[in-house]
Structure formats: structure tokens, C-alpha cells
Amino acid sequence: MTESPTTPSTGGRSSNAKPSLMESLLGLLRIRVKRGVNLAVRDVRSSDPYVVVKMGKQKLKTRVIKKDVNPEWNEDLTLSVTDADVPIMLTVYDHDTFTKDDKMGDAEFDVKAYIEALRMNLQGLPSGTIITRVQPSRQNCLAEESCIMWSEGKVVQDLVLRLRNVECGEVEIQLQWIDLPGSKGL
């Protein structure tokens, strides 16, 4: 079937085309994966942990840190956010050379409270001002209270996530927002 010159090509998509990524993009979420604390042992005496972060169809991972159950990654993973209601899944794995990598627990967190804080007009606040506190509950994986704060002109949130489906372990992360010119924005 040939396309007529008056019908724009849909590139294989149906005619009710979805908006482009930039039109639906709220912005970028930078997740700094700081460190793991007391992670589970999955090899003989230790583990070779790395973190995988998933949001919708996006999947990013940190580097592997050899033989360490208290790894310091300090690595930034950046997700494109189109829907603030989609939860983010963080999973820790033990890297194995010859067998399938072992799961070392997972945690889920949402960014609704963080996005709400971003939508407030906070210019002029002193650095270090706490905007919101998120309490640990059965609905989240927080190990302790998480503060969303104004720090040096940016809204940041530090989270300590207690890993589920494992005997022990926590992962410390920090959220930071990146506005993208040309995106839908908040």
C-alpha cells in the first residue's frame, strides 16, 4: 500500500498517534544511588552488588562493586518522567560470573510527594529548609523518615529504602529534578 501525498506517514503507528516524548515529558529525575548498608551475603562470605532502577519501560543500572555488603556507588541514574504516578522499582542483585545473578532484595518508591514539592514556588527559601516529611509506612519501603528539602536552589529528597524479599539490607538514594527546556514540564 502506498501512502498518498496528502496523508502524512504515521511511521507504522496508528493514526491516533501519541504525543512525542518531549510533549509528554515532565522532566528528568536524577537518582543518586549513594550506598548499600548491610546487604545480604549471596556468595561465600560477601556479595558483588549492583542496583537496577526501573520506571515503566526504562531500566538503568549501577556498576558492580566486588566483595562488599556495604558498597558505595555514588552513581547518578537519570529517568525520563512522563507520569508522576508511576512507581519506581529498585532491585539489588549479586553479580555472578557463571550463573544467573542472585536477587538481593527490592524496594518500590513513588515520587508524588517530591513532584508536589517541585510544583511549589520556593524561590528565596533559605538552603536547608524542609518542605515535606514522608513517614515510613506499610505503603512504602522507607526505613526512616524522608525529608524533601530546599538545598542550594534545588528540591532534593534523601531516602533510605529498606529492601523487601530479603533477610537484610538498605539502600540510600537521593532524588533531584532536572527541568528540560521544550518539555511539558510540571
N, C-alpha and C positions, 0 to 999 in steps of 0.2 A: 504494500500500500504506500503510495507516495503522498507526501504532505502537500496541500495546496499552499500557494504563496500567502493567502490571506489568513491561514491558520498557523499561529506560532507553534513551533515544535515544543512538545512537552518533555522531550528527552526521555521517553519511556514511562513518564508518570501519567496518572490520570489527569483529566482537565481541571479537577478541583485541587490544584497544586497547593502544597503547604507553603507558608511564608518562608523566606530564606532564613538561614541561621541568624544573620545579623538582625533581621526584623523581629525574631522571637527571642533573641539573646538578652537576658537581663544584665549580664556581666560575667566576669571571671571570678571564681573562688579559688584563692591560693590556700592550700592546706599545707602548713609546715608540719611534717611528721618529725617531731623532736626526738623522742626516745621511747624505748620499751622498758618496763620495770617488772622484774621478777617473772619473766616469761617462762613458759613451760619447757622442760627438758625433753627433746624429742630424739636426740642422738644418744651416744653412750653417756656422756657427762654434761653435755651442753646442747646448743642448737645453733643453726645458721639462719637467723630470722630475716625476713623481708616483709614489707607491708604492701597489700594490694588495696587500692581505693576504687570503688565502683559507684557510679551515679548514672542510672538509666543504662545507656549503651556504652558509656565511657568507662574505661578501665586503665588505671595507671599504677605503676609500682615503684618502690624504692630499690636501692641496691641491696645486695645480700651482705650481712655482716657476719663474718665467720666466728664460730665458737663463742657466742656471747648471749646470755639471757637477760642482760641489761644494756642493749645496744643503743648507741647514739647515732641516729641517722641525720638529723638536722637537714632534711631534704624537702624541697618545695615541689608539690604536685598541684597542677592547675587544672580545674574543671570548668567547662562552659556551662553556665546555669541558665536554663530556659524556663524552669518551673521550680519555684521555691518550695513546693510541697513534696518534691521527690526526695526521699531519704537517701543518705549516703551510707554505704556499707564499707567497713574497713575490716580486712581479714589479714591475720598474720600467718605466714607459712614458714616452715623449716625447709630450707633448700637441701635437697639430697641429690647427689651426683648420679646414682644409678637407679634410683627408684622414684616413684611419684612423690612430689613434695608433700610433707605432712602439714595438716592444718594445726595451727596453734591458737585457735580462738578467733572470734569475730565480735564486732560491735557495730551498732547502727546508730546514726545520729541524724537529726534534722536541723535545718538552718533557718526555720521560720522565725524564731526569736531574734536571730542575728540579722536577718533581712529586715525585720520590723525596725530594729535599731538603726540600720543603714538608711531607712526612709525618713528618720527624724532629722530636723535641721540642727546640727550640733556644732556648727562653726563657732569658734570663740570659747568653747569649753576648755577649762584647764586640762592639760595632759594628765592622765591617770584617773579621770572621773569615771566612776562605774555607772553605766547606763541601765543595765538589767542584770539580774542574777538568775541563773537557771538551776533549780534544785534537782538533785538526783531523785529518780522515782522508778517505779516498775515499768514506766513507759519509755525510759531512756537508759542508756548504758553508762551514765555518768558515775564515776567513783566518788566524786566530791562536787561541791558547788562550783558552777562555772560562771565566771564574770564576763559580761560583754562590756568592754570599756573603750573610752576615747583615749587614744595614745598617739601623740605627735601628729595630730591631724587626720588620724585614721580610726575606724572602728575595728577593734580586734577582739577575738574571743579565744580564751585558753580553755581547752577541755582535757580532762583526764578520763579516758574511757576504760571501763572495766570489761575485759574480754569475756564473752559468753562461750559456752560449749567447750570449756577447758578448765583444768583444775586451778590455774592461777594466771595472773598477768594483767598489766595495764599498759595503755599506750597514751602518751602525751602528744597533743597536737595543738596547733594554733590556726585560727581562721583569719584571713584577711581578704578584703574585696578589691577587685580591680575594675574600675569603670572603663568601658571601651567606647571611644568615640564612634558614632554610627550605629551603635546597638540600641535596642528598645529602651534599655536602662530600667531603673527601678521606678 
